[in-house]
Amino acid sequence: VQLVESGGGLVQPGGSLRLSCAASGFTFSRYHMSWYRQAPGKERELVATITSVGGSTVYADSVKGRFTISRDNAKNTVYLQMNSLKPEDTAVYYCNAWRATIGNYWGQGTQVTVSS
């Protein structure tokens, strides 16, 4: 099983980034996919989730209206489009795949830094 994040980097406040997470080694379409983040000195927090069936989405209040999670089951990839970025969005962003009683997998993380 592999989850490989990409797309992180340094961006100015108000800017945008698109994170990608390429999955392999499991049946991607059957897993709920999420993005989490962890800032220095803070606990890991859920940013957004997209369900396996129907593609319903859930967002943390802090990112609603700014971030969009999506998935492409044909490419085994989940995305996080991040707009209107703020310094408080600075964190390591992790991809997660979860299916009840079957599996819970994590990527290695990608750094997002929002600074002028």
Contacts in CASP RR format, 6 or more apart in sequence:
PFRMAT RR
TARGET T0000
AUTHOR 0000-0000-0000
METHOD contacts of the structure
MODEL  1
VQLVESGGGLVQPGGSLRLSCAASGFTFSRYHMSWYRQAPGKERELVATI
TSVGGSTVYADSVKGRFTISRDNAKNTVYLQMNSLKPEDTAVYYCNAWRA
TIGNYWGQGTQVTVSS
1 24 0 8 1.000
1 25 0 8 1.000
1 26 0 8 1.000
1 97 0 8 1.000
1 105 0 8 1.000
2 22 0 8 1.000
2 23 0 8 1.000
2 24 0 8 1.000
2 25 0 8 1.000
2 107 0 8 1.000
3 21 0 8 1.000
3 22 0 8 1.000
3 23 0 8 1.000
3 95 0 8 1.000
3 96 0 8 1.000
3 97 0 8 1.000
3 105 0 8 1.000
3 106 0 8 1.000
3 107 0 8 1.000
3 108 0 8 1.000
4 21 0 8 1.000
4 22 0 8 1.000
4 23 0 8 1.000
4 107 0 8 1.000
4 108 0 8 1.000
5 19 0 8 1.000
5 20 0 8 1.000
5 21 0 8 1.000
5 93 0 8 1.000
5 94 0 8 1.000
5 95 0 8 1.000
5 107 0 8 1.000
5 108 0 8 1.000
5 109 0 8 1.000
5 110 0 8 1.000
6 19 0 8 1.000
6 20 0 8 1.000
6 21 0 8 1.000
6 22 0 8 1.000
6 110 0 8 1.000
7 17 0 8 1.000
7 18 0 8 1.000
7 19 0 8 1.000
7 20 0 8 1.000
7 110 0 8 1.000
8 17 0 8 1.000
8 19 0 8 1.000
8 93 0 8 1.000
8 110 0 8 1.000
8 111 0 8 1.000
8 112 0 8 1.000
9 17 0 8 1.000
9 110 0 8 1.000
9 111 0 8 1.000
9 112 0 8 1.000
9 113 0 8 1.000
10 113 0 8 1.000
10 115 0 8 1.000
11 17 0 8 1.000
11 85 0 8 1.000
11 112 0 8 1.000
11 113 0 8 1.000
11 114 0 8 1.000
12 114 0 8 1.000
12 115 0 8 1.000
12 116 0 8 1.000
13 85 0 8 1.000
13 86 0 8 1.000
13 87 0 8 1.000
13 114 0 8 1.000
13 115 0 8 1.000
13 116 0 8 1.000
14 83 0 8 1.000
14 84 0 8 1.000
14 85 0 8 1.000
14 86 0 8 1.000
14 114 0 8 1.000
15 83 0 8 1.000
15 84 0 8 1.000
15 85 0 8 1.000
15 114 0 8 1.000
16 81 0 8 1.000
16 82 0 8 1.000
16 83 0 8 1.000
16 84 0 8 1.000
16 85 0 8 1.000
17 82 0 8 1.000
17 85 0 8 1.000
17 112 0 8 1.000
18 79 0 8 1.000
18 80 0 8 1.000
18 81 0 8 1.000
18 82 0 8 1.000
19 35 0 8 1.000
19 79 0 8 1.000
19 80 0 8 1.000
19 82 0 8 1.000
19 93 0 8 1.000
19 95 0 8 1.000
19 110 0 8 1.000
19 112 0 8 1.000
20 77 0 8 1.000
20 78 0 8 1.000
20 79 0 8 1.000
21 33 0 8 1.000
21 35 0 8 1.000
21 77 0 8 1.000
21 78 0 8 1.000
21 79 0 8 1.000
21 80 0 8 1.000
21 95 0 8 1.000
21 107 0 8 1.000
22 75 0 8 1.000
22 76 0 8 1.000
22 77 0 8 1.000
23 31 0 8 1.000
23 33 0 8 1.000
23 76 0 8 1.000
23 77 0 8 1.000
23 78 0 8 1.000
23 95 0 8 1.000
23 97 0 8 1.000
24 76 0 8 1.000
26 97 0 8 1.000
26 103 0 8 1.000
26 105 0 8 1.000
28 73 0 8 1.000
28 76 0 8 1.000
28 97 0 8 1.000
29 52 0 8 1.000
29 73 0 8 1.000
30 52 0 8 1.000
30 99 0 8 1.000
30 102 0 8 1.000
31 52 0 8 1.000
31 97 0 8 1.000
31 98 0 8 1.000
31 99 0 8 1.000
31 103 0 8 1.000
32 49 0 8 1.000
32 50 0 8 1.000
32 51 0 8 1.000
32 52 0 8 1.000
32 97 0 8 1.000
32 98 0 8 1.000
32 99 0 8 1.000
33 49 0 8 1.000
33 50 0 8 1.000
33 52 0 8 1.000
33 69 0 8 1.000
33 71 0 8 1.000
33 78 0 8 1.000
33 95 0 8 1.000
33 96 0 8 1.000
33 97 0 8 1.000
33 98 0 8 1.000
34 46 0 8 1.000
34 47 0 8 1.000
34 48 0 8 1.000
34 49 0 8 1.000
34 50 0 8 1.000
34 69 0 8 1.000
34 95 0 8 1.000
34 96 0 8 1.000
34 97 0 8 1.000
34 98 0 8 1.000
35 46 0 8 1.000
35 47 0 8 1.000
35 48 0 8 1.000
35 49 0 8 1.000
35 69 0 8 1.000
35 78 0 8 1.000
35 80 0 8 1.000
35 93 0 8 1.000
35 94 0 8 1.000
35 95 0 8 1.000
35 96 0 8 1.000
36 44 0 8 1.000
36 45 0 8 1.000
36 46 0 8 1.000
36 47 0 8 1.000
36 93 0 8 1.000
36 94 0 8 1.000
36 96 0 8 1.000
37 44 0 8 1.000
37 45 0 8 1.000
37 47 0 8 1.000
37 89 0 8 1.000
37 91 0 8 1.000
37 92 0 8 1.000
37 93 0 8 1.000
37 94 0 8 1.000
37 112 0 8 1.000
38 44 0 8 1.000
38 45 0 8 1.000
38 91 0 8 1.000
38 92 0 8 1.000
38 94 0 8 1.000
39 88 0 8 1.000
39 90 0 8 1.000
39 91 0 8 1.000
39 92 0 8 1.000
42 91 0 8 1.000
44 94 0 8 1.000
45 60 0 8 1.000
46 60 0 8 1.000
47 59 0 8 1.000
47 60 0 8 1.000
47 63 0 8 1.000
47 67 0 8 1.000
47 69 0 8 1.000
47 80 0 8 1.000
47 93 0 8 1.000
48 57 0 8 1.000
48 58 0 8 1.000
48 59 0 8 1.000
48 60 0 8 1.000
48 63 0 8 1.000
48 67 0 8 1.000
48 68 0 8 1.000
48 69 0 8 1.000
48 80 0 8 1.000
49 57 0 8 1.000
49 58 0 8 1.000
49 69 0 8 1.000
50 56 0 8 1.000
50 57 0 8 1.000
50 69 0 8 1.000
50 70 0 8 1.000
50 71 0 8 1.000
50 78 0 8 1.000
51 57 0 8 1.000
52 99 0 8 1.000
55 71 0 8 1.000
57 68 0 8 1.000
57 69 0 8 1.000
59 65 0 8 1.000
59 67 0 8 1.000
59 69 0 8 1.000
62 88 0 8 1.000
63 82 0 8 1.000
63 89 0 8 1.000
66 82 0 8 1.000
66 83 0 8 1.000
66 84 0 8 1.000
66 85 0 8 1.000
67 80 0 8 1.000
67 81 0 8 1.000
67 82 0 8 1.000
67 83 0 8 1.000
68 80 0 8 1.000
68 81 0 8 1.000
68 83 0 8 1.000
69 78 0 8 1.000
69 79 0 8 1.000
69 80 0 8 1.000
69 81 0 8 1.000
70 78 0 8 1.000
70 79 0 8 1.000
70 81 0 8 1.000
71 77 0 8 1.000
71 78 0 8 1.000
71 79 0 8 1.000
72 78 0 8 1.000
72 79 0 8 1.000
78 95 0 8 1.000
80 93 0 8 1.000
82 89 0 8 1.000
82 112 0 8 1.000
85 112 0 8 1.000
85 114 0 8 1.000
86 114 0 8 1.000
87 114 0 8 1.000
87 115 0 8 1.000
88 114 0 8 1.000
89 112 0 8 1.000
89 114 0 8 1.000
90 112 0 8 1.000
90 113 0 8 1.000
90 114 0 8 1.000
90 115 0 8 1.000
91 111 0 8 1.000
91 112 0 8 1.000
92 109 0 8 1.000
92 110 0 8 1.000
92 111 0 8 1.000
92 112 0 8 1.000
93 109 0 8 1.000
93 110 0 8 1.000
93 111 0 8 1.000
93 112 0 8 1.000
94 106 0 8 1.000
94 107 0 8 1.000
94 108 0 8 1.000
94 109 0 8 1.000
95 106 0 8 1.000
95 107 0 8 1.000
95 109 0 8 1.000
96 104 0 8 1.000
96 105 0 8 1.000
96 106 0 8 1.000
96 107 0 8 1.000
97 103 0 8 1.000
97 104 0 8 1.000
97 105 0 8 1.000
98 104 0 8 1.000
98 105 0 8 1.000
END
